[in-house]
């Protein structure tokens, strides 16, 4: 059976190495260093140790993943052939050391090689010592090459490693500025704990890639963001703000609200989002989406206060739902087209909601939804089981039928008949819209906007001619209305 001992060379000074580590290296049949780019390598040569390094692997490979994989495979091959192999890495073997992670993963079920990992001082120990910080209050260590997937935590200390040149520093800077802002003060730490080489400087974040002394022993320390007023805020800040607004010394109005009193505001904010989209204004959309998010946070805070659920439960439930309803993305199902996706979505949703009948599914469309949208969705669901006209002409014929029925009652005295027949007529028109894939809510909205624009035209035209609308006849206003229609037509023609 082969034996592989993994040791750490410490953060840089030979005094930082343990006696056990030095003994293991002295007694090794084969000693390998991941890299000779480490301050204690000179000491190892001075005490007569012979070793090989894997620096050549870095020169040949095109990615770090390829480097780690190649080193791992080579070490395993050597350990299988030799009796006692020692593999030495910078710092502590179990702190920010990918090759060790790869080795332990590959050798987890390998009974032919016995693995021992010897503890050692890591670069984190000396950074903590030199900066005089206590990790008990939180210290998140992040590989600078992994900031896309692992984000810093603004509430605690963060240490970004692997900032080994100015190019990496520039990439790290850009990612961090999105979170902390340009002027946030960070500390660049080089060769921590190494006499004569250590360099520690605090500077604004935007300057870190201007430092010309960055090397492979450089890290960026980021302190927690404190105070109410910050350069950048995130969802945790919003949750804290809402909790404070609802707290004992918070805002009287916010403290008085409940789920029911907030209903109108959620509806209003959603409509304002639609309005921003219609205006094609990114600035407005950003603001209005924030207002909708605030409503979600508000309701979540109220629910949290009565121990029902909190914002994180909302996120958890939504993530689970999205994953469950997209088996073609997160599972093994294969779905080719958008139409198939929607069909599968409905199947999953029906199963998820536990509908016992098609009527239950129709009833699931919220009564509080705008009537035109609710009618559209109810018709859509009914059509899925075949309760539908064959084509739009049949749907249009139904409009004429309902119009004739409305004509029979609209002058009558029975208000219920009028309401019923008018509802039938509108419902039939919605059905035509569905066949034509026109959102009836948007169609009516556009008509309202058109009406306002034309009304504005006749009011301005009347004012220019020295008249008030109140003093004009319907015929005169209708004439200006037709001008407004022609004016719109002429503008289209000019385009």
N, C-alpha and C positions, 0 to 999 in steps of 0.2 A: 504493500500500500504506500502510495506517495503521500508526502506531507507538504502543505503550503502554509507558511506563516506570513501573515501580512502585518507589517509594522509601519509606524509613522515617524517621520524625521523631525516632527515638531515644526514650529513656525519659522525658525531661521537660525537661532543661535545653537551651538552644539550643547550648551548647558541645558537647553530645553528638552533634549532627548533623555529618555529614561535609561537606567542601567540595564534593564531587561531588554530594551530594544537593541542596545549596542551588543549585548551578549548574544542575542539571536542572530545578528548579522555576522558576528565573528565565527559562530559555529555552523553557519550555513554551508551546505555542499555547493549551492549556487545562490548568488545574491544578485537580484535585479532591482534597478531603480526605474521608476516610471520616467523620470527625467533627471538630467544632471544640472538643470537650471534651478538650483537650490543652494543657499549659502553654506549648508553643512557638508556639501560634497567634498570640499577641500579638506575638511577635518577627517572625513572617512578615508581619503587617500593618505593623509598624514599618519593615520594609525595603521596603515598597511592593508586596508581592505581592498580586495579586487572585486569588480562588479561590472555588469553590463547595463546599458540603459535602452529605453525604447524611443529615444528622440528621433531615430531614423523613421519610425512609423508615422510620426507627425509630418515628416517631409514628403512621404509618399501618398498619404491619404488625402481625400478631397473634403471630408467632413469630420467633425469631432466624433460623431456616432461611429464612423468607420474606424477612427483611431481607437476608440474604446473597445470596439468589437474585436479588432485585430490583436490588440494587447491581451485581451481576455483569452482569446483562443490560443495565443502563443504561450501564455503563462500556464494554461491548463495542460498543453502538450508537454511542456518542460516538467511540470509537477508529476505527470504520469510516468515519466522516464527516470527522474532523479529522486533520491531518497528524501532530501531535506532542502526545500527551496524557500528562500525568503524574498518577499516582494515588498520593497520600501517605497512609500509615497510621501509627498509633502504633508505636513500637519498631522491631524488625526485621521486614521484610515476611514473612519465612519462619518467624517464631516466634509461635505462638498467634494467627495472623491468618487467620480463616476465609474472608474475602472473597478474599484472595490465593489461597488453596487452591482456591476455586471458579473463579477466573479462569484459573489455570494449567491446571486440568482442562478447562475449556471451550475454551481456546485451544490446546490441545496439538496438535490436527490442523487448526488454522486457518491457512492460508497467506496470508490477506489482512491479518493484523495481526502485526507484529513485536513481540515482547515482550522487555523487558529488566528484570531485577530488580537493583536496586542494594543492596549490603550496607549494613547499619547496625547500630548498637549496640542491643541489646534490653534490656528491663527485667530479664531474667535476669542480664545482666552486672553491673548495679548492685546487684541483690539479693545476688549472690554476693560482691561487693566489700564491701557494708555489713555482711553477716553473717560475713564472713571464713571462707568455706567453699570447699573445693576440689572442683569437680565431678568430678575424676578418680576420687573414691571413690564416685561414683554420685549422680546427681541426676535424679529423675523429675519431669517437668512435666506437670501434669494440669489440664484445664479443670474448674473447680468445678461446671459444669453437666453434666459427663459422668461423675460418680463412680459412677453405676449400672453403667456398662459398662467403665470404666477404674479399676482399684483401685490404691491406693498400695502401694508396696513397703516393708515394715517394716524391711528390711535396709539401706536407703539413705536419703539425703535425698530429700524430696518437696516440691514447690512447687505449691500449689493456686492457680490463677489465677481471674479472673472473679468474685471474691467482692465484687461491686460494691454490695451493700446488706445490711442486717441480715437480711432474709428469706432471701437466698441463704446468708448465714453460718449461719443456723439449720439449713437443709437440709444444708449441708456438715458442720456439727457432728454432727448425728444420724448421718450415714453414717460419719463418722470414729470416733465413739465406739464403734460396733460393732466396730471394728478395733483401736483403741488404748486404749479405756477412757475414763472421764470425766475423770480427773485428769492425763492425759498432758500434758506441757508442750509447747506450740507457740508459734510467734512470728508475730504479726500485723504485716505490713509494709505501710505506706501511703506512696505517693509516694517510693519509693526513689530516692535520689540527687538529689532536688530540694531545693535550699536553702530553708530556712524552712518547708517543707511536710512533709518526711520525718518519719515517726513509726514507731518500732519498739518493740513491747512483747511480752514473753514472759508467757504465762498458761496456766492449765489449759484444756484443750480445751472444757470445758463452758461457759466464759465468753465465747467468741469472739463470740457473737451479742448480748452485752450491751454491746459496744463501740459508742459513739455516733459515732465519727469514721470509720467505714468508708465508702469511696466507690469510684468506678470504677477507681482506681489501687491497689487493695488486694489483697494475696495472703496466703496462709497458708503458712508454712514449717514442715515437720514433720521433725524429726531422726530418725535411725534408732533403733530400739528395741534397747537393749543389755542384756546380762546374762541369767541363767537365769530369774529370777523376774519375770514380766510380768503386767500386768493382763489381757491377752488373748493367747491363743496361736492359731496357725494350722497348716496342714498342713506347712509348711516347718519349724516348730518341732518337730513330731512326728517328722519325718524326721531332724532333727538329734539329738533325744533318743535315737532308736533307734540311730543311728550311734555315739553316745557309749556307750550301754549295751553295744554289741557291740565297742567299741574296746578298745585295749590296756589302758587303765585303767578299763574298764567293769565291769559286773556279772558275777561268775563264772557265775551260773545262765544269764543271757541269752547269754553267750559260748559255753556248752556246747550250745545248742539247734541243731537242724537241721530241715529240712522234715518229716522223719518224726516226731521227738519232739513237734512242735507240732500234729500232726494232731488229737489228742484235745481240745486247747484250742480249736481253731477250731470243732469240733463243739459243744463245751460252750457257747461264746459264742453260737453261732447259736441254740441252744435257749433260752438266756437272753433273747435278743431276742424270740423267740416268746412266752416267758413274760411279758415286759414288755408285749407287745401284748395278750395275753390279760387281763392285769390292768388294761389301759387306763390305764397310768401313764406319762405323758410324761417324768417325772423318771427313771424306770427305763429307759425306752426310750432316752433320750439317753445314759445311762451305758453301756448294753449295746451300742448301735450304735458307741460309741467303742471298746469292747473288741474288736468285730469289725474295726473299722478298724485297730486296733493289730496284729491278726493279719495283715492284708494288708500293713501296713508292715513287720512282722517278716519275713515270707516274702520280701518284695521286697528288704530289706536283705541277707538271706542270699544271695539270687540275685545281687545286685549284687557281693557279695564274691567270687563265683566268676565274675564277668564274664558272666553269662547275660542278665540284664535288671535294670532297676531300677523304682522306683515310677512314674516318669514314662513308662516303656515300658508299664506296666500301664494307666495312664490313656489313653495314646495308642491302644493296642489296643482298649480298651473304647469310646472315642469313635468310632473308625473303624467298629466293629461296629454301634453304635447308629445311626449315620448310614446305613450300608449296608443295615441291616435295616428302615429306615423311609423307603423311597423316596416314600411318600405325604406325608411331612413335609418331607424334605430334597431330594426330587427332583420329578419331574413326574407320577408315578403318582397316580391318584385311587382311594381306597378308602373306602367309605361306612360299613361297620359293623365292630364289634369282631370278629365272626366272620370276616369277610373279612381283617381285619388278621392274625389268628392263622393263617389258611390261608396267606397270603402269607409270613408269618414262617417257617413251616415249609418252604415252598418255597425261600426264600432260604437258610435254614440248611442244608437238604439239599444245595443246590448248593455252599454255602460249605464244608461238611465233606467234600464229595466222596464221599458214600455211593454205593457201586456196586450195592447191593441193599437191599431193605426189611429184610432180616435184619441188615445192617450198622447200620441205623438203630436197631433194637431193642437191638443190642449196645452202642450208644453210651450208653445209660442207665447211669450209673455203678453198678458192683457194690457200692460202699461206701455207696450211698444206703440209708436205712431201707427194709426189705423191703416194707412196705405202700405207701410212696410209689413205690418202683421198680416194683412190680406194677401200680399204677395207671397209671404212665406207659407201661409196655410195652403194656398193654391198649389204652391211648389211641392209641398209634402203630399197632398192628395194626388197630384199628377204622377208621383213615383209608383203608385199602385194601380195606375191606369185610369183613374177618375179624371179625365181630361178630354178636351176637344181634339179632333184629329189634326186641325190646322188653325191658323190665325183667322181665316175667313169664317169658320164656324164660331170662333170666339167673338168676331166682329158682329156676326148676325145676332148673337146674344145681347150685344150692346143695344142694337136697334130694337130688339124685343123688349128689353127693360126700359128703353126710352119711351116706347109707346105706352107701356104700363104706367110710367110716371106721368105722361101727358094726361092719362085718364083721371088722375087723382090730384094733380098739383093745384087745381083751382077749387078743390073740394074743401070741406070743413073738418074732415077726419085727419088730425095731425099725425096720428100713428101710421096711417096709410102713407102719408107723404114721406115720413121718415123712413119707413120700410122700403118704399119703392125707390127713393133717392139713394138709399144705401145699396140696394140691388144694382142700380145703374152704375154707381161708382165702383162697386165690386167687380162688375163686368168689364169696366174700363181698365181696372187694375189687371185683369186676366189678359186683356189684349197687350198691355205693357209687358207682362211676363213673357208672352209668346215672342215679342219683339226684343226681349232682353233689355228693356228700358226700365230703370228704377223710377217708379211713379213719384216717389218723394222728391227726387232730384228734378224730375220733369216739372212738377208743380212749383218747386222752388225757383226754377229758371223762369217760369211764367210770371211769378210774383215779381222777380227782379225786373223783368221786361216791362211789366205794368208800371212799376215805380219809375223806371227810366222814361217811359212815354208820358207819364203824368208830370214828371219833372219838366219835360219838353213843353207841354201845353201851358204849364204854369209860367215858365220863363217867357214863352212866346206872348202870353197874355200880358205879362208885366211890361214887355218891350213895347206893346201897342197901347199901353196906358190903361189896361183893364184889370179888374180883379175877377178871379174865377167865380166868386159868389154872385157877381153881377151879370155873368154871361149866361146865355141860353145853352141847353144841352146840345142843340144843333151847332152852335158856334164852337163849343168845346170838342164836339165830335169831328168837326172839320180840322181843328188843330191836331186831334188824335191821329187822323189819317195822314196829316203832314209828318207827324212823328214816325209813323210806319214807313212812309216813303223816304224820309230822311235816313232811316236805318238801312233801307234797301239801297239807296244811293251810295252810302258809305261802304256797303258790301261790294257794290259794283266797282267802286274806285279801287278797292283792294285787289 
